[in-house]
Amino acid sequence: MSNLNERKKHILRAVTDDYIDTAEPVGSRTIARRYKLGISSATIRNEMADLEESGYLYQPHTSAGRIPSDKGYRYYVDVLVDPGIPTQDETKKINQLFSHQKEAMEKLVRRSTKLLAELTDYISVAVIPEHQNSTFRHLQLVSLDPYNVLAILVVDPGIVENKIFVTEKPFLPGELERISAHLNKKLRGLKVEDLSRTILAEIRDSSPMTRDLLEALLELIDESLADTDDEMLICDGVIHILDQPEFQDIDKTKLVLSMIENRQSLANILLDFSSSSGVQVSIGEENLRPELKEMSLVTATYYRGGHSVGTIGVLGPTRMSYGRVIRLVEEISFVLSEVLESF
């Protein structure tokens, strides 16, 4: 990272802040008038020319002002921007989101993603674990009445499936408790994808589990495995892309939307960040996918038990409000990790 003197830092920050706010190229007179840097417009113009020569700014049109390059945004993110702490309103909404700690992890991540889109006005994305990689944690069979049973399947990390089914014979609550305890003892720690019909049939032979109960549990397990890889990706706020001036060009919009539609491709991009700690920011040309060359992606990993569970983040134009997005992605991923510890 090249060192810039304090004057150039102030000017680069001012140009970047102004362009993020207005989406219009920034001239030296604008900087002199709005930002009160204590130097003349001519001096600012010379400094901006130096920043352009160094690759931090560029001029999109001959007669226009200047805007940040990807290099300029990178310096802004790494050196100049101060994400600060969440505002009172942001904190209130985040606390409301996580007040329902016992809901299924998938629902919690979906609601987190929705809130990120609402608070940032950009596209929010998240990746949740594949069910096939999950392990059996707990099964609870609850008698609703003698013939109706609620089955609740919990698999690490915090994925919950439930189903109500009708049995051929009546079950007393005590019987279901004994069956649940027997199954938990036999199955805890096994991968969900390994819970085959054969394994459950062997367990059925050594427990009071009836055939219809076995079939219901197999159906529940099948449902927990039914999500395809595409469903790993959660996406919200796609409509926000239409609000960005950069994407008034329908061809650009189609390019981004096609990538989002190819959900596994975007999920793979997010998974690449899952081993990284802290907030990660990928800007413009730093992104390998051509569809993201004019986009920035801000992500953070969320954890359970010290292990990476998934990735959550925000996708928007390179002209992104980085400070706000970084603090919100960081805060939501942090609180999400705390909540998952209670699962």
N, C-alpha and C positions, 0 to 999 in steps of 0.2 A: 504494500500500500504506500503510494507516494505521500511524502509530507507536504502539506500546504501550509502557508503562513496564515496567521489569524485573520487577516483581511480577506484572503481568498476563501477561507472557511465560512466567514460570515456571508460573503456574496453567494457562494455555492448554496448555502442553506437557504438564503433568501430567494434565490431563483427557484430552487426545488420546492420550497413551501408555496410560493406563489403559483407555480405551474400546477401543483397538486390541487390547489384551491380553484383555479380558473380554467385550466385546460387550454390556456392561451400562451403562446411564446412570450417571453419576458424580456423587456428592454431595460437599458440602464436607467432611463428616466423613471420608470416604474419603481425600480429598486430604490433610487434616491428619494423618491417621494414617499413611499410606503414604509420603508424600513429604517429611515433615520440613522444611517451608518456613520454619519459625520464626515463623509467624503463626497466629492463632487460627482456629478453624472459622468463627466469625462474620465475621471479616475476609475469609476465603476466599469465604464465601457472598456477601458484598457485591461482591467483585471479579468473581465469576462472573455476578452479576446485571448488572454493567456490561458484561461481555463478551457477554452475551446481548443486551443493548440495542444493542450495536454490531454485532451480526450474526455474531459468531464462534462462539457457542454457541446451542443451543436446547434446549427441554424437550419431549421427545416426548410425555410425559403429565404431567398436572397434578401428580401426586404423585411423579413420578420425578425423578432427577437430570438432569444436562445432558449433551449430546453435541455434538461439533463439527459445525458447518455446513460447507457447501462452502467458504465464505469462511474458516472456521477452519482447515480442512485446507490451503487454499492458503497461508495465512500460516505454518502449521506446515511445509509443504514448502519454501517460499521462504526462511524466516528461522530456524526453530527446529531442524529435523531435521539430524542429522549422519550421513550415510551411512557414514562411516568407510571402512575398507579391508576386503577379503574376509578371512574367518576362515581359519585354517589348513586346516580341513576343506574349505571352499569352494574355496580355492586349489588344493588337491590334486585335487579333482574336475574343476576347470576345466583344469588341466594335463593330466590324464589324457584329457580330451575332445579336446584339441588336439594330442595326441601323434601322431595319424595325419594328418599334414599333406597327404598326397598323395591323399586320397580326394576324390571329386567334391564340388563345392561344395554341391549340393543335399543330399547326405547329411550333410555337415558342418553345414549350417544346421539340418537336421532334428534332429541329435543335440544341437546347441546349444539348440534349442527344448525338447527333452525334458528336458535338464538344468535349464533355467530353471524348468520346471514342478516338477521334483523338489526344487529348492532353495528355492523360494518357496511351494509349496503353493497356487499360483494357476494360472489358465489362462495358458499362454504362446503367443505368436503370432509369426509371422515372414512376411515377404514376400520372395520371390526374384524375379529378373528374368524377364520373359517371354522365352521362347526366340526368339520372332519378332524381338525387338530385339537378339539376340545376333549377333556376327560370327564368321566362320570364323577359327580360329586355327591349328589343326594337325590333320592326319590321319596316323595311323600304321597301316600294314598289316603284320601279323606272321604269319609262316608257322608254323602249329602242326604241320602235316605237309604233304606236297605238295598235298593237296586241301582242307585246312581252314585258313581264314584268319581271324585276329582283326582286326577293324577298330576303331580307337579314334578317336573324333571329339571334339575339344576345341574349344569355342567360348567366347569371352569373354562374361561374366566367370567362367571356371573351371567351366563346365558340361561334364560328360563323358558321352558315350554310347558304348557298345561293343556289338559283335555278332560272333558267330562264324557263319560260313557256309561252305558247301561249294561249290567251283568245279568247272566242267565239265572244265577242263584243269589239269594240275599247274602250280604256280608255285614257282619257286626263290626263296629269300629275297632274293637280289640283284634279281630282277625286281620283287618287291613294294617293295623300297626305292626303285627307280627310279620306279615308279608313284606312290608316296607323295610323293617329292620333286617330281615333275611336277605333281601335284594341289596340293600346298602352294604352289608357285610361282604357279599360276593362280588359286587360290581365296582365298588369305590376304587378310583384310580385307573380304571380301564379306559382306553380311548373309545369315544362314542361310536366311531366307525367300526370298532371291533365287536360291538354288542349285537352279534348275529342271532338269527333265529335258533341256531344250535345251542349257543350258550344259554339263552333264556329258557329254552326247552329243558336243558339239563337242570337248571335251577328250579323250574316248575315241578320237575319230578321229585325234588327234595323239599318242596314247600306246598302249602295249601292253595297255590295259585291255580286257578282254573284256566281252561283253554281260551275262553273269551277274554279273560283278564290278560293272558299272554298276548293275544292278538292286539288288544288295545294298547299295550305297552310297546309292542313292535311298531304299531302305527305311529305312536308318539315319537319314538326314536327316528322313524323314517321322516317324520315332519321336521325333526331337528336337523336332519341331514339334507333336507330338500332344497335348501338355498343353494343356488349355483354360485360360482365364483363371482359373477356379475353383482350379486347381492352383497358382496363384501363392501361395496362402495355406497356411501350415503351422500347425497348431494342436495343442497337446498339453495334457494335464492338465485336460480339461473336467470330469472327475469331481470335481475339487476344489471346484467351485461348490456341490456338495451338502453340503460340510462347513461352509459359511458360514451362520451363523444368519439372515442377511438373506434367504437364498434357500430357507428352509424353506417359504415361500409358493410353491406350485407354479406359480401364474400368473406370478410374477416369473421363476422359473426357465425356464419355457417361452419367455418373451419373449427372454431372453438366448440360450437355445439355438437359437431360430429365427434369430436374427441370425448366430450362428456357422454355422448350416447354410447360410445365404445367404452363402457364402464370399466372393463377389466384393464384397459390400457392406463386409465387414470389411477385405478387402484394400485397398479404396479408402480407407478411413479411415487405414490404416497408410501408404499411399502419400502421403497428405497431409503426413506428417511426414518424408518422405524427403529433403526439401531443408533440413531443420533440423539444426543441429549440436548435439552434446551430448545429454544426457538430457532428454526432454520429458515433462511430467506433465500429463495432462488429467483434471480432477476433476469428477465429477457433472454438474451443469448446464452446465459448460463444453463438454461433449460435445454435438454437434449431433444425433446420433441419439437418438431417445426411448428406445431399448432400453438406452442407456448412461447414462441420467440418474442411476442409483444405482451407477454403476461408475466406477472410475478406470483409466486407461490410461497405462502408463509405457513409453516407447519410446526407442530410440537407433538411429541409422543406422550401418550398417557399410559400409566403403569398400574399394576396390581401385584402386591407381594414382591416388589422390587424388579419385576419382569415386565418388559414391554408388552402391552396388550393391543394397541392400535395407534393410529395417527389421526390427528384432527387439524384442520387448517382452513385457509382462505385463499381463493384464487381470484385475481383481479388484474387490471391493467398495470403496466409498470408505473404509471402515474397513480400510485396507490398511496393512501394515507397510512404510511408505514408505522408511525408511532402508535396510532390508535389500534391498528390491526395487530401489531406485535404484542401490545399489552393485553388485548382481549384473548388472543390465541394462548398466550402464556397463562393467563389467569384461569381460563376455562379448562385447559388441559391439567393444570395443577389441582383445581378443585375436583375435577372428574376423577383424577387418580386417588385423591383422598376419600371420595365417596366409594370408589371400588374397593378400597381396603376394608370397608365395613360389610362387604357382601359375604 
